[in-house]
């Protein structure tokens, strides 16, 4: 089977570059070697993402994040102590993306014309494209909207290419309530959604707690996706979506990207003692989530890949058969073995997200 183009709907590239000090122009092996002996994070020496590995796996497009959470002084969740600090952090991340564009490693995809131009370059050379050092296309997304100090800041961010926003991340947020929190979006959240709708910014429903999820879908009439979210029917945690939530997203034309974090793939994962090997975590569970979304939808037009690889975890907390992001190319064979057609597999790997963006940006 020819390797399909992959569109990964969630990668924290700038966070890795600036907070983890990873030069993504190095190979994964070189990044791991540089971190040997570091103990500040469990994923040190365990990373999976580099530009070389992305090209080798034909990950020619991704949704790349800015992320900076605001937290109150007594919060147990890490973050910045003012929205202005959070904004400054996201602007540093934006500067890194721009520097990678200047270096020829990446290219920002902010409209339909840029999308088609980029696809033409990648498809012209086919699977050997990594040898040509093709730039990786990225759609800029904000994971958690706390850094939006005022709605004017959102307009400024849009002018710099921001095209998707997840209003919340973990815990309580300025504009919505996220994972492990409860409650609705409030007036600030409703105002944010109105401005996002005016600017045609995609709503990323990922991380919204149940109350904020339902209120956001009620108030927002623009395009909505879930960049990296799995199925509650398979792992019973509120971070996952219930079948009712999946159906509501599907009814809105959303694509749901399946994430690779092990605790979202198997129940009762215990950090520090569970391992991919002793829990049997593989890409089979990723395929289970893709298949579940397809069964809820009744077709293969709403499932995608939102790996979240190196989203504060590495090989110590990912599928055992994923050494680098290039191993996303193992998914097509797993889906084919389950009876998915070549067209279905292409849709899951990239076609669904491409169709979504064409419609959102038409």
Order of alpha helices (4+ residues) and beta strands (2+ residues): beta-alpha-alpha-alpha-beta-alpha-beta-alpha-beta-alpha-beta-alpha-beta-alpha-beta-alpha-beta-alpha-alpha-beta-alpha-alpha-alpha
